[in-house]
Amino acid sequence: MTPETAAGRGGGRGVRLLPNAVTVLALCSGLSGVQFMLAENRVAALACIALAAIFDALDGRLARLLDATSRMGAELDSLSDCVSFGVSPALILFLWTLNDIRIGWVVALVLVVSAALRLARFNTLSDDEEAPPYAGEFFVGVPSPAGALVALAPLALEIQLGPGFWSLPAVIAVWTIMVGTLMISRVPTASLKSVRVPPTLVAPLLVAVAFAAAALVTFPFVVYAVAVAVYLLHIPWAVSRYRWLGRHPEVWHVPPRQRRAVRRAHRRLGLAPPRRNLRRRVAGAAARAGSAARNIGRDRDRRGGDPTAPFPPPGPPERSTERPRERGTNGTGDGVRDRRPRPRGSRRLGLRRHRDDRP
């Protein structure tokens, strides 16, 4: 083996070690948040969880960029996420305010179990070969890093604004259970890997990033709470987009920018689904079918129960109790009043036999 080959192999091993090192940093950062919370340093505890989320976002991208993905790295990432975004946030919330109520430890366990179940399902769905092509653009449920940051949003509000209703133990318990439910739910949420910024929006986005950085330095935890609110508000949009893609398989392999053009074309051409309530349409169709069935039964009674019997001879015409139409309403424009009664029942639906067809 030449020295150059040995150096190349050593460099390759070092490159493959880098994503796993970032994952270990995320694990250490998440556990450090618990240590800072024990020391009653809430700012540092929250910062450690946010730093763990940043490390978790970087390790996967580094592994794909360096072509250093491995089964060991995937398992290590799942264990790190379970500890950093399941165990650590639960302990931070318990040490903060959940220990003041009797079910506080139960609520903390709910968050830990929800994070573990969510990661187990993520590992299972990653090997699903029957998923539609657009499934990679969405997460099933709220990811564990986002769930941890959402669960700690009331702590950020208390740090920035002081005590309030958002720091009550009962409110924190309900909020934590809601976050755990979102993590294990099947609600689709958008993945940042599928976000593509159009070239025309690059400059405005950079300006917005500059304003966000300035606000982050001045009011860091307010920006944190606003980011959490924006993330929660995007969930209905993600659900609508996921359902629209499911109904239009012709755009599964189309880039997102062209998908938006197709969607606008559908709306412009009137191909969007009708806005009328489906229950009303079904109820109206059922009422019309019932009316037709009653008219058919009435015709059968007139025949004496025999469907092959002829109709009885018509009696004298009945006088219509309806008011005559005004002049020009018979469609001819001659100004003659139309005194003919309107057809009703099966005659209106075209189900009654014509008089000329009688035997």
VENTALIN-V42226 format. One record per backbone hydrogen bond with DSSP energy under -0.5 kcal/mol. NH is the residue of the N-H (numbers start at 0). CO is the residue of the C=O. E is the energy in kcal/mol with one decimal. If there is no record, write none. Layout:
BEGIN
((NH/CO/E) (NH/CO/E))
END
This chain:
BEGIN
((5/1/-2.3) (6/2/-2.6) (7/3/-2.3) (8/4/-2.6) (9/5/-2.5) (10/6/-2.6) (11/7/-2.1) (12/8/-2.2) (13/9/-2.1) (14/10/-2.1) (15/11/-2.2) (16/12/-1.5) (17/13/-1.0) (17/14/-0.6) (18/14/-0.6) (19/15/-0.6) (20/16/-2.1) (21/17/-2.0) (22/18/-1.9) (23/19/-2.2) (24/20/-2.0) (25/21/-1.9) (26/22/-2.0) (27/23/-2.6) (28/24/-2.4) (29/25/-2.2) (30/26/-2.1) (31/27/-2.0) (32/28/-1.2) (33/29/-0.7) (33/30/-0.6) (34/30/-1.4) (35/31/-2.4) (36/32/-1.8) (37/33/-2.1) (38/34/-1.3) (39/36/-1.6) (40/35/-3.0) (41/39/-0.9) (44/40/-1.8) (45/41/-2.4) (46/42/-2.2) (47/43/-2.1) (48/44/-1.5) (49/45/-2.0) (50/46/-2.4) (51/47/-2.2) (52/48/-1.9) (53/49/-1.7) (54/50/-2.3) (55/51/-2.3) (56/52/-1.7) (57/53/-1.3) (58/54/-2.1) (59/55/-0.8) (60/56/-0.7) (61/57/-2.5) (62/58/-2.2) (63/59/-2.1) (64/60/-2.4) (65/61/-2.5) (67/62/-3.1) (73/69/-1.7) (74/70/-2.2) (75/71/-2.6) (76/72/-2.0) (77/73/-1.9) (78/74/-2.2) (79/75/-2.3) (80/76/-2.4) (81/77/-2.2) (82/78/-1.8) (83/79/-3.1) (84/80/-2.5) (85/81/-0.6) (86/81/-1.6) (87/82/-2.6) (89/85/-1.2) (90/86/-2.4) (91/87/-2.5) (92/88/-2.5) (93/89/-2.1) (94/90/-2.7) (95/91/-1.6) (96/92/-2.3) (97/92/-2.3) (98/93/-1.5) (99/96/-1.5) (100/97/-1.3) (103/100/-1.3) (106/102/-2.3) (107/103/-2.0) (108/104/-2.2) (109/105/-1.9) (110/106/-1.7) (111/107/-1.8) (112/108/-2.8) (113/109/-2.2) (114/110/-2.0) (115/111/-2.1) (116/112/-2.6) (117/113/-2.4) (118/114/-2.0) (119/115/-2.2) (120/116/-2.3) (121/117/-1.9) (122/118/-2.2) (123/119/-1.5) (124/120/-2.8) (125/121/-1.5) (126/123/-1.1) (127/124/-1.4) (128/126/-0.6) (134/131/-1.7) (135/132/-0.7) (136/133/-1.5) (137/134/-1.5) (138/188/-3.2) (140/138/-0.9) (140/186/-2.5) (141/181/-1.8) (146/142/-2.7) (147/143/-2.4) (148/144/-2.0) (149/145/-2.3) (150/146/-2.4) (151/147/-1.6) (152/149/-1.3) (155/151/-1.6) (156/152/-2.0) (157/153/-2.1) (158/154/-2.1) (159/155/-1.9) (160/156/-3.3) (161/156/-0.6) (161/157/-1.5) (166/163/-1.7) (167/164/-1.3) (171/167/-2.5) (172/168/-2.3) (173/169/-2.2) (174/170/-2.6) (175/171/-2.5) (176/172/-2.2) (177/173/-2.2) (178/174/-2.2) (179/175/-2.4) (180/176/-2.2) (181/177/-2.1) (182/178/-1.8) (183/179/-1.6) (184/180/-0.8) (188/138/-2.1) (190/136/-1.9) (193/190/-1.4) (194/191/-1.1) (197/195/-0.5) (200/197/-1.5) (201/198/-1.0) (204/200/-1.9) (205/201/-2.2) (206/202/-2.0) (207/203/-2.3) (208/204/-2.3) (209/205/-2.0) (210/206/-2.2) (211/207/-2.5) (212/208/-2.4) (213/209/-2.2) (214/210/-2.5) (215/211/-2.2) (216/212/-1.7) (217/213/-1.7) (218/214/-3.3) (222/218/-2.0) (223/219/-1.7) (224/220/-2.1) (225/221/-2.5) (226/222/-2.5) (227/223/-1.9) (228/224/-2.2) (229/225/-2.5) (230/226/-2.1) (231/227/-2.2) (232/228/-2.1) (233/229/-1.1) (234/231/-0.9) (236/232/-0.5) (237/233/-2.3) (238/234/-2.4) (239/235/-2.3) (240/236/-2.5) (241/237/-2.3) (242/238/-2.2) (243/239/-2.1) (244/240/-2.2) (245/241/-1.7) (246/242/-1.4) (247/243/-0.7) (247/244/-0.6) (250/247/-1.6) (251/248/-1.2) (253/250/-1.2) (258/254/-1.9) (259/255/-1.9) (260/256/-1.2) (261/257/-2.3) (262/258/-2.6) (263/259/-2.2) (264/260/-2.1) (265/261/-2.3) (266/262/-2.0) (267/263/-2.3) (268/264/-2.4) (269/266/-0.7) (270/265/-3.0) (271/265/-0.7) (280/276/-1.6) (281/277/-2.5) (282/278/-2.7) (283/279/-2.5) (284/280/-2.2) (285/281/-2.4) (286/282/-2.3) (287/283/-2.2) (288/284/-2.3) (289/285/-2.4) (290/286/-2.2) (291/287/-2.2) (292/288/-2.2) (293/289/-2.1) (294/290/-2.0) (295/291/-2.1) (296/292/-2.2) (297/293/-2.0) (298/294/-2.1) (299/295/-1.9) (300/296/-2.0) (301/297/-1.7) (302/298/-1.2) (303/300/-1.3) (304/299/-2.4) (305/302/-0.6) (306/304/-0.7) (308/305/-1.1) (324/337/-1.4) (328/325/-1.5) (330/327/-0.5) (338/336/-0.8) (346/343/-1.3) (347/343/-0.7) (348/344/-1.4) (349/345/-0.6) (350/345/-3.1) (351/345/-0.8) (356/353/-1.3) (357/354/-1.2))
END
